[in-house]
Amino acid sequence: LCPQWPYCRKRCSYCNFNKYVVPAVDEAAVGACLVREARTLIRLSQVHSITSVFFGGGTPSLASPRTIAAVLEAIAGAAHLPAGAEVTLEANPSSTGTSRLAGFRAAGVNRLSVGVQSLDDAELRLLGREHTAAEARGASRGAWARGLEAALGLCDDHISLYQLTLERGTALAAQVSGGTLPKPPQDLLADMYETARAMLVAAGFRHYEISNFARKGALSTHNLSYWRAEQYIGVGPGKPGCQGAGGGGCARPQDSIVLPPVIAGAHGRFVPRGEGGCSREARVQTLEPNAWMREVQSQGHGTRRRAVLSPLEQLEEVLALGLRTDEGITHERWGHFSPYLSLEAVFGVPGEAKVLQEQGWLLLDGSGLRCTWVGLALLDSLLPDLLCQLQRR
């Protein structure tokens, strides 16, 4: 389940997420609505077990441990939440004091996702971040390679590296388009990515997804569920747009579900069996928190938009998300969504996929369809051709 906490202390210059900076938050009211909507949507999905929970935002570490505990208790009361289920909380370094972290741990959080944009104070000021480099070091340490080395000395066994996106409407995008700040050339960005891959693999990390690295088996169970196209439910104020993944459908009963992070707003992919549905739906929750709370209070949930996903749309998501991982798309997973048209029938025939295989960017074998080490870094360039081939089939 993704409970989303949409509030922040300030808006960073690069951020266009659905977040709000307000003088005061009625935490009791927001928490009660998160609890009620979680119960309602779990009931609509008729799932029996929840594999993971991810508190996203906004800055969910600004919520009290008491609120986090109440949401987890509601989830456990509506479906089975195994004792070892992964429960993640996103946090800023400036809102992770020791006593607060202890409270979150007692509430049931067992994994922390700490967002650090830089370990250099000058870069942090440029990005408009609230925390200093010292706070970032305390919560989880500037040239790119030196920054990576510092981060490796601080992190545990999982690290996510996301290139900053210039989002339209943000202060940072305006600075770049106006020439106040330079935009790095694509070749430099590619070199930085390859440097990161080489350094992290040398340090014992598995590059298991385009932007994610883990060692000692510390892969994110929650995020793997998206990339493996499982079902998930988004809870809380959301904004339009696709967050990815899904699962289930009419082909077989689905009794396990992932409740997702809603970093960009609450989105979901699940079959509303409680309403008699038998097809997976894409759902988006109401954007503005006060409007969302009114809807939850009146009807139990704040789903603003819902649409049945066609079989082709589901396969497009399976393809685009699955190829992000080093395991790719297994024959079994593809067969769940496409029982009559195999991976071989779609991508093993002459066409774009064959060309990509000959160029050494794609593999199709007994394990399934996946990118090579080189191809993984080029996925955005490969996907259009693969999607075209799928659509023709």
C-alpha positions as CSV (number, residue, x, y, z in Angstrom):
1,L,0.0,0.0,0.0
2,C,1.3,3.4,-0.6
3,P,0.3,5.8,1.9
4,Q,1.4,9.1,0.7
5,W,2.2,12.0,3.0
6,P,2.0,15.0,0.7
7,Y,3.5,17.7,3.0
8,C,7.0,19.1,3.1
9,R,8.8,21.8,5.0
10,K,9.8,23.5,1.8
11,R,9.7,23.0,-2.0
12,C,13.0,22.2,-3.6
13,S,13.9,24.0,-6.8
14,Y,13.8,20.8,-8.9
15,C,10.6,19.2,-7.6
16,N,7.2,18.9,-9.3
17,F,5.8,16.2,-7.1
18,N,2.4,16.6,-5.5
19,K,3.5,18.2,-2.3
20,Y,2.3,21.0,-0.1
21,V,4.0,23.5,2.3
22,V,1.4,24.7,4.8
23,P,1.7,26.5,8.2
24,A,0.1,23.6,10.0
25,V,-1.1,20.1,9.2
26,D,-4.2,18.5,10.8
27,E,-2.3,15.2,11.2
28,A,-5.1,13.5,13.0
29,A,-7.5,14.1,10.1
30,V,-5.0,13.2,7.4
31,G,-4.0,10.0,9.3
32,A,-7.7,9.0,9.8
33,C,-8.3,9.4,6.0
34,L,-5.2,7.3,5.1
35,V,-6.5,4.6,7.4
36,R,-10.0,4.7,6.0
37,E,-9.0,4.7,2.3
38,A,-6.5,1.9,2.9
39,R,-9.2,-0.2,4.4
40,T,-11.7,0.6,1.6
41,L,-9.3,-0.1,-1.3
42,I,-8.0,-3.4,0.3
43,R,-11.6,-4.5,0.6
44,L,-12.3,-3.5,-3.0
45,S,-9.3,-5.5,-4.2
46,Q,-10.2,-8.6,-2.1
47,V,-6.6,-9.4,-1.5
48,H,-5.7,-11.7,1.3
49,S,-2.0,-10.8,1.8
50,I,0.1,-7.7,1.4
51,T,3.8,-8.2,0.6
52,S,5.2,-4.7,1.2
53,V,4.3,-1.2,2.3
54,F,6.1,2.0,1.2
55,F,5.4,5.4,2.8
56,G,6.1,8.0,0.1
57,G,5.5,11.7,-0.2
58,G,6.1,14.6,0.2
59,T,8.1,13.9,3.3
60,P,6.5,11.1,5.3
61,S,9.2,11.3,7.9
62,L,7.5,14.5,9.0
63,A,4.5,12.5,10.1
64,S,4.6,11.2,13.7
65,P,5.4,7.5,14.4
66,R,1.9,7.3,15.9
67,T,0.3,8.0,12.5
68,I,2.6,5.5,10.7
69,A,1.7,2.9,13.3
70,A,-2.1,3.6,12.9
71,V,-1.9,3.1,9.1
72,L,0.1,-0.2,9.5
73,E,-2.4,-1.4,12.1
74,A,-5.3,-0.7,9.7
75,I,-3.5,-2.6,6.9
76,A,-2.8,-5.6,9.1
77,G,-6.5,-5.5,10.2
78,A,-7.8,-5.5,6.6
79,A,-5.4,-8.2,5.2
80,H,-2.5,-10.4,6.2
81,L,0.7,-8.4,6.7
82,P,3.4,-10.9,7.3
83,A,5.8,-10.3,10.2
84,G,8.7,-10.0,7.8
85,A,7.0,-7.8,5.2
86,E,9.2,-5.0,3.9
87,V,7.9,-1.7,5.4
88,T,9.8,1.4,3.9
89,L,9.6,5.0,4.9
90,E,11.1,7.8,2.7
91,A,13.0,10.3,4.8
92,N,15.0,13.5,4.4
93,P,18.2,13.7,6.3
94,S,17.0,16.8,8.2
95,S,14.0,14.9,9.7
96,T,15.7,11.7,10.9
97,G,16.7,12.4,14.5
98,T,17.6,9.3,16.6
99,S,14.5,9.3,18.8
100,R,12.2,9.8,15.8
101,L,13.8,6.9,14.0
102,A,13.4,4.8,17.1
103,G,9.7,5.7,17.0
104,F,9.3,4.7,13.4
105,R,11.1,1.4,14.1
106,A,8.7,0.6,16.9
107,A,5.8,1.5,14.7
108,G,6.9,-1.3,12.2
109,V,9.2,0.4,9.7
110,N,12.1,-1.8,8.9
111,R,13.6,-0.1,5.9
112,L,14.5,3.6,5.4
113,S,14.9,5.3,2.1
114,V,17.0,8.4,2.7
115,G,17.0,11.0,-0.1
116,V,20.3,12.7,-0.6
117,Q,20.7,15.0,-3.6
118,S,24.4,15.9,-2.9
119,L,27.1,15.7,-0.3
120,D,28.4,19.1,-1.2
121,D,27.0,22.2,0.5
122,A,27.3,24.5,-2.5
123,E,25.4,22.0,-4.7
124,L,22.8,21.7,-2.0
125,R,22.3,25.4,-1.9
126,L,22.0,25.5,-5.7
127,L,19.2,22.8,-5.5
128,G,17.4,24.6,-2.7
129,R,17.7,21.7,-0.3
130,E,16.8,22.1,3.3
131,H,19.5,19.9,4.8
132,T,23.2,20.5,4.9
133,A,25.9,18.0,3.8
134,A,26.6,17.3,7.4
135,E,23.0,16.3,8.0
136,A,23.1,14.1,4.9
137,R,26.2,12.3,6.3
138,G,24.6,11.9,9.7
139,A,21.5,10.3,8.2
140,S,22.9,7.7,6.0
141,R,29.2,11.9,2.8
142,G,32.2,17.1,-5.0
143,A,33.1,15.4,-8.1
144,W,31.0,12.5,-9.1
145,A,33.5,9.7,-8.4
146,R,34.5,11.3,-5.0
147,G,30.8,11.6,-4.1
148,L,30.2,8.0,-4.9
149,E,33.2,6.9,-2.8
150,A,31.8,9.0,0.0
151,A,28.4,7.5,-0.4
152,L,29.8,3.9,-0.4
153,G,31.4,4.7,2.9
154,L,28.1,5.6,4.4
155,C,25.4,3.5,2.9
156,D,24.5,-0.1,3.8
157,D,23.8,-2.6,1.1
158,H,21.4,-0.8,-1.2
159,I,21.8,2.4,-3.3
160,S,19.6,4.0,-5.9
161,L,21.1,6.5,-8.3
162,Y,18.6,8.7,-10.3
163,Q,19.7,11.3,-12.7
164,L,18.0,14.6,-11.9
165,T,15.2,15.4,-14.3
166,L,14.4,19.0,-15.3
167,E,10.7,19.1,-14.7
168,R,8.6,21.8,-16.5
169,G,7.4,24.5,-14.1
170,T,10.2,24.1,-11.5
171,A,12.6,26.8,-10.6
172,L,15.6,24.7,-11.6
173,A,14.2,24.1,-15.1
174,A,13.6,27.9,-15.5
175,Q,17.2,28.6,-14.4
176,V,18.5,26.1,-17.0
177,S,16.3,27.3,-19.8
178,G,17.1,30.9,-19.0
179,G,20.9,30.2,-19.2
180,T,21.5,30.9,-15.5
181,L,22.7,27.3,-15.0
182,P,24.3,25.1,-17.6
183,K,22.8,21.8,-18.8
184,P,25.3,19.0,-18.8
185,P,26.0,17.3,-22.2
186,Q,24.6,13.8,-22.8
187,D,28.1,12.3,-23.2
188,L,29.0,13.5,-19.7
189,L,25.9,12.0,-18.2
190,A,26.6,8.7,-19.9
191,D,30.2,8.8,-18.6
192,M,28.9,9.4,-15.1
193,Y,26.5,6.5,-15.3
194,E,29.1,4.1,-16.5
195,T,31.5,5.3,-13.8
196,A,28.8,4.6,-11.2
197,R,28.1,1.1,-12.6
198,A,31.8,0.2,-12.6
199,M,32.5,1.5,-9.1
200,L,29.4,-0.1,-7.5
201,V,29.9,-3.5,-9.2
202,A,33.6,-3.4,-8.0
203,A,32.3,-2.8,-4.5
204,G,30.2,-6.0,-4.6
205,F,26.9,-4.5,-5.7
206,R,24.6,-6.3,-8.1
207,H,23.2,-3.9,-10.8
208,Y,19.7,-5.4,-10.5
209,E,17.7,-2.5,-12.1
210,I,18.7,0.5,-14.2
211,S,19.0,2.8,-11.3
212,N,19.3,0.4,-8.4
213,F,22.2,-1.6,-6.9
214,A,22.3,-4.1,-4.0
215,R,24.6,-6.5,-2.3
216,K,24.2,-9.3,0.2
217,G,20.6,-9.8,-1.1
218,A,19.3,-6.4,0.0
219,L,17.1,-5.9,-3.1
220,S,14.0,-3.8,-2.6
221,T,11.2,-6.3,-2.5
222,H,8.7,-3.5,-2.9
223,N,10.1,-2.0,-6.0
224,L,10.7,-5.4,-7.6
225,S,7.0,-5.9,-7.4
226,Y,6.4,-3.0,-9.8
227,W,9.1,-4.2,-12.2
228,R,7.6,-7.7,-12.1
229,A,4.1,-6.3,-12.9
230,E,2.4,-7.3,-9.7
231,Q,-0.7,-5.6,-8.4
232,Y,-0.5,-2.5,-6.1
233,I,-2.7,0.0,-4.4
234,G,-2.0,3.7,-4.0
235,V,-3.5,5.5,-1.1
236,G,-3.5,9.3,-0.5
237,P,-3.6,12.5,-2.5
238,G,-2.3,11.8,-6.0
239,K,-1.7,13.5,-9.4
240,P,-2.3,12.3,-12.9
241,G,0.3,10.2,-14.7
242,C,1.4,6.5,-14.8
243,Q,3.5,5.2,-12.0
244,G,3.9,1.8,-13.7
245,A,3.3,-1.9,-13.0
246,G,0.3,-4.0,-12.3
247,G,-0.7,-7.6,-12.1
248,G,-3.6,-10.1,-11.6
249,G,-6.4,-10.1,-14.1
250,C,-9.0,-12.8,-14.8
251,A,-6.6,-15.5,-15.7
252,R,-6.1,-16.7,-12.2
253,P,-7.1,-15.6,-8.6
254,Q,-4.7,-13.0,-7.1
255,D,-4.4,-13.2,-3.4
256,S,-1.2,-11.3,-2.8
257,I,-0.7,-7.6,-3.5
258,V,1.9,-4.9,-3.2
259,L,0.9,-1.5,-1.7
260,P,3.2,1.0,-3.4
261,P,5.1,4.1,-2.8
262,V,3.5,7.2,-4.3
263,I,6.4,9.4,-4.8
264,A,4.7,11.2,-7.7
265,G,1.2,10.8,-6.3
266,A,-1.1,7.8,-5.5
267,H,-1.6,5.5,-8.4
268,G,-2.7,1.9,-8.4
269,R,-3.0,-1.2,-10.6
270,F,-5.4,-3.8,-9.3
271,V,-8.5,-5.8,-10.1
272,P,-11.5,-4.4,-8.1
273,R,-13.0,-7.9,-7.4
274,G,-15.0,-6.4,-4.5
275,E,-17.1,-4.5,-7.1
276,G,-17.4,-7.5,-9.3
277,G,-14.5,-6.5,-11.6
278,C,-12.4,-9.1,-13.4
279,S,-10.0,-6.8,-15.3
280,R,-7.1,-4.8,-14.0
281,E,-7.7,-1.1,-13.6
282,A,-5.4,1.9,-13.5
283,R,-6.5,4.2,-10.6
284,V,-5.5,7.7,-9.7
285,Q,-6.4,9.3,-6.4
286,T,-7.6,12.9,-6.0
287,L,-4.8,15.5,-6.2
288,E,-5.5,18.2,-3.6
289,P,-5.3,17.0,0.1
290,N,-8.4,18.8,1.4
291,A,-10.5,17.7,-1.6
292,W,-9.2,14.1,-1.2
293,M,-10.1,14.1,2.5
294,R,-13.6,15.3,1.8
295,E,-14.1,12.4,-0.7
296,V,-12.7,9.8,1.7
297,Q,-14.9,11.0,4.5
298,S,-18.0,10.9,2.3
299,Q,-17.4,7.7,0.2
300,G,-14.5,5.9,1.9
301,H,-11.9,6.6,-0.8
302,G,-10.7,9.5,-3.0
303,T,-10.3,7.7,-6.4
304,R,-10.7,10.4,-8.9
305,R,-10.0,8.5,-12.1
306,R,-10.1,4.8,-13.1
307,A,-9.7,3.0,-16.4
308,V,-9.7,-0.6,-17.4
309,L,-6.4,-1.6,-18.9
310,S,-6.6,-3.5,-22.2
311,P,-4.5,-6.6,-22.7
312,L,-2.1,-4.7,-24.9
313,E,-1.7,-1.9,-22.4
314,Q,-0.9,-4.5,-19.7
315,L,1.7,-6.1,-22.0
316,E,3.2,-2.7,-22.7
317,E,3.7,-2.1,-19.0
318,V,5.1,-5.6,-18.5
319,L,7.7,-5.0,-21.3
320,A,8.7,-1.4,-20.3
321,L,9.0,-2.3,-16.6
322,G,10.5,-5.8,-16.8
323,L,13.3,-4.8,-19.1
324,R,14.5,-2.3,-16.5
325,T,15.8,-5.3,-14.4
326,D,18.8,-7.6,-15.0
327,E,16.4,-10.6,-14.8
328,G,14.2,-9.1,-17.5
329,I,10.9,-10.7,-18.4
330,T,10.6,-14.4,-17.7
331,H,8.6,-16.7,-19.9
332,E,6.3,-17.5,-17.0
333,R,5.6,-13.9,-16.2
334,W,4.9,-13.0,-19.8
335,G,2.6,-16.1,-20.1
336,H,0.5,-14.9,-17.2
337,F,-0.4,-11.8,-19.2
338,S,-0.2,-13.4,-22.7
339,P,-1.2,-17.0,-22.5
340,Y,-1.7,-17.4,-26.2
341,L,1.2,-15.4,-27.6
342,S,4.7,-16.3,-26.3
343,L,7.7,-14.0,-26.0
344,E,9.3,-16.1,-28.8
345,A,6.2,-15.5,-31.0
346,V,6.4,-11.7,-30.5
347,F,10.1,-11.0,-30.3
348,G,11.8,-14.1,-31.8
349,V,10.6,-13.4,-35.3
350,P,12.4,-11.1,-37.8
351,G,11.9,-7.5,-36.8
352,E,13.3,-4.9,-34.5
353,A,14.0,-7.3,-31.6
354,K,16.1,-9.5,-33.8
355,V,18.1,-6.5,-34.9
356,L,18.7,-5.5,-31.3
357,Q,19.8,-9.0,-30.5
358,E,22.3,-9.0,-33.4
359,Q,23.6,-5.6,-32.1
360,G,24.3,-7.2,-28.7
361,W,21.8,-5.1,-26.8
362,L,19.0,-7.7,-26.2
363,L,18.8,-11.4,-25.3
364,L,16.0,-13.9,-25.8
365,D,16.7,-17.3,-24.5
366,G,15.3,-20.0,-22.2
367,S,15.2,-17.6,-19.3
368,G,13.1,-15.0,-21.1
369,L,13.8,-11.5,-22.6
370,R,16.3,-9.2,-21.1
371,C,18.8,-6.5,-21.9
372,T,22.5,-7.1,-22.0
373,W,24.9,-5.1,-19.8
374,V,25.3,-2.6,-22.6
375,G,21.7,-2.6,-23.6
376,L,20.5,-1.8,-20.1
377,A,22.1,1.6,-20.3
378,L,20.3,2.2,-23.6
379,L,16.8,1.0,-22.7
380,D,15.0,4.3,-23.4
381,S,16.3,4.1,-26.9
382,L,15.4,0.4,-27.4
383,L,11.8,0.5,-26.0
384,P,10.1,2.4,-28.9
385,D,11.1,-0.3,-31.4
386,L,10.1,-3.1,-29.1
387,L,6.8,-1.5,-28.4
388,C,6.1,-1.1,-32.1
389,Q,6.9,-4.8,-32.7
390,L,4.5,-5.8,-29.8
391,Q,1.7,-3.6,-31.1
392,R,2.0,-5.2,-34.6
393,R,1.4,-8.6,-33.1
